[in-house]
Amino acid sequence: MQVIPPVHHLGYVVDELRAGVEAFARDFGAGPFYAIEHVAFDEVTFDGAPAVYDHSSAFGAWGPILVELTQVHEAQPHGLERALTPAGAGLGHVAWLADDLDDEVRRLQAAGLRPFHTGRSGPVSAVWLEGAPFGHPVEVLQRVPELLGFYAMLREAADGWDGNDPFRLAPAPSPAV
């Protein structure tokens, strides 16, 4: 039997990142959040063609799960913008990590999902998929040490967090990232 990766984080789209973080921390006790402003990509695609995806995201621990809040600044073509910014409030995406990204994408395709968006920044690669049974995109990220270190830092910061200073800039990546 194949081991299915557990859900790693939930993603929500917000109109303004700092306000979204402050509200989520205040109302649900999640945090602190570490923001990456205008995430830089080496490569972005939509339906196999080059695309633009300028966004800022903040990540924090919400009990045992991580949450990502995202403010989309620009997404082109329009189909990518529509796919990444759900109408109204609600879940933007669910994500998990894969030991082998290509194998996991093939497994999900066999289950009826369709890849529509990819992004790569240094060693970090992700594929976004859509389709039944989900009413939201699924993001699958290649498990790499750089991501694992970042996620460990989030959990460590949340341990004993007193609720102060919920919005923080993420530390700059090391030269190895």
C-alpha positions in Angstrom: 0.0 0.0 0.0 1.3 3.4 -1.0 1.9 5.9 1.9 -0.1 9.1 1.2 1.5 12.3 2.5 -0.5 14.1 5.2 -1.8 17.6 4.7 1.0 20.0 5.6 -0.6 23.4 5.5 -3.8 25.3 4.6 -3.6 28.4 2.5 -6.0 31.4 2.5 -6.0 34.4 0.2 -6.3 37.8 2.0 -6.7 41.3 0.6 -3.9 42.7 2.7 -1.2 40.5 4.3 -0.4 42.4 7.5 -4.1 42.9 8.4 -4.8 39.3 7.5 -2.0 38.1 9.8 -3.1 40.3 12.7 -6.7 39.1 12.4 -5.8 35.5 12.2 -3.5 35.7 15.1 -6.0 37.7 17.2 -9.0 35.6 16.4 -7.5 32.1 16.2 -4.3 32.2 18.2 -2.1 31.2 15.2 1.4 32.5 14.9 3.7 34.2 14.9 3.7 34.6 11.1 6.8 35.0 9.1 6.3 36.9 5.8 8.1 36.6 2.5 7.2 39.7 0.5 7.1 39.5 -3.3 8.2 35.9 -3.5 10.9 35.7 -6.1 10.7 32.8 -8.6 13.2 31.4 -11.1 10.3 29.9 -13.1 6.5 30.1 -13.1 4.1 28.4 -15.5 0.3 28.3 -16.1 -0.9 25.4 -18.3 2.6 24.8 -19.4 3.4 28.3 -20.6 5.4 31.0 -18.8 3.4 33.1 -16.3 3.6 35.8 -13.8 2.8 35.2 -10.1 3.8 38.1 -7.8 2.6 37.5 -4.2 3.5 37.9 -0.6 2.9 35.1 1.9 3.1 34.7 5.6 3.4 31.4 7.4 2.6 30.5 10.9 1.7 27.5 13.1 -1.9 27.0 14.0 -1.8 24.3 16.6 -0.5 21.1 14.8 -0.9 22.5 11.3 0.7 25.3 9.4 -1.2 28.1 7.7 -0.2 30.3 4.8 -1.9 33.7 4.2 -1.3 35.1 0.7 -1.8 38.5 -0.8 -1.7 38.2 -4.6 -0.2 41.4 -6.2 -0.3 40.2 -9.8 -1.1 36.9 -11.6 -1.0 36.5 -15.3 -2.6 35.2 -17.4 -6.1 35.8 -16.1 -6.8 32.1 -15.8 -4.0 31.8 -13.2 -5.3 34.8 -11.2 -8.8 33.2 -11.2 -7.4 29.9 -10.1 -5.3 31.3 -7.2 -7.8 33.9 -5.9 -11.0 32.1 -5.0 -14.2 34.2 -5.1 -15.2 35.2 -1.6 -13.7 34.0 1.6 -12.6 30.4 2.0 -9.9 27.9 1.6 -7.4 28.9 -1.2 -5.4 25.6 -1.2 -4.3 22.6 0.7 -0.6 21.6 0.5 1.6 18.6 1.3 5.2 17.7 0.8 6.4 14.9 -1.4 9.7 12.9 -1.4 9.4 12.7 -5.2 7.4 15.5 -6.7 7.1 13.9 -10.1 5.8 10.6 -8.7 3.3 12.4 -6.5 2.0 14.5 -9.5 1.6 11.3 -11.5 -0.3 9.7 -8.6 -2.6 12.6 -8.4 -3.2 12.8 -12.1 -4.2 9.1 -12.0 -6.7 10.1 -9.3 -8.2 12.7 -11.7 -6.4 15.9 -10.8 -4.9 18.2 -13.4 -1.6 20.2 -13.0 -2.2 23.8 -13.9 0.6 25.8 -12.3 4.2 25.3 -11.3 6.7 27.4 -9.5 10.4 27.1 -8.7 12.7 29.2 -6.6 16.1 27.8 -6.0 15.8 24.3 -4.6 12.0 24.7 -3.9 9.6 23.4 -6.5 5.8 23.2 -6.4 3.0 21.9 -8.6 -0.6 23.1 -8.2 -3.4 20.8 -9.3 -7.1 21.1 -9.6 -10.1 18.8 -10.0 -12.5 16.5 -8.2 -12.9 15.7 -5.4 -11.5 19.0 -4.2 -13.2 22.4 -4.6 -9.9 24.1 -4.2 -6.3 23.7 -5.6 -3.8 21.3 -4.2 -0.2 22.4 -3.9 2.5 19.7 -3.7 6.0 20.8 -2.8 9.2 18.8 -3.2 10.5 18.0 0.3 13.9 19.7 0.5 16.1 20.6 3.6 15.5 24.4 3.1 11.7 24.0 3.4 12.0 21.6 6.3 14.3 24.1 8.2 11.9 27.0 7.5 8.9 24.9 8.8 10.8 23.8 11.9 11.6 27.5 12.6 7.8 28.3 12.4 6.9 25.5 14.9 9.7 26.6 17.3 8.6 30.2 17.2 5.0 29.1 18.0 6.1 27.1 21.0 5.3 29.3 24.0 4.5 32.3 21.8 2.8 35.0 23.9 0.7 36.5 21.0 2.9 39.6 20.6 4.4 40.7 17.3 2.4 38.4 15.1 3.8 39.8 11.8 7.5 39.3 11.2 9.7 39.2 8.2 11.1 35.8 7.4 14.8 35.6 7.9 16.9 35.9 4.7 17.8 32.5 3.3 21.4 31.4 3.8 23.7 31.5 0.8 23.1 27.8 0.3 19.4 28.4 -0.4 
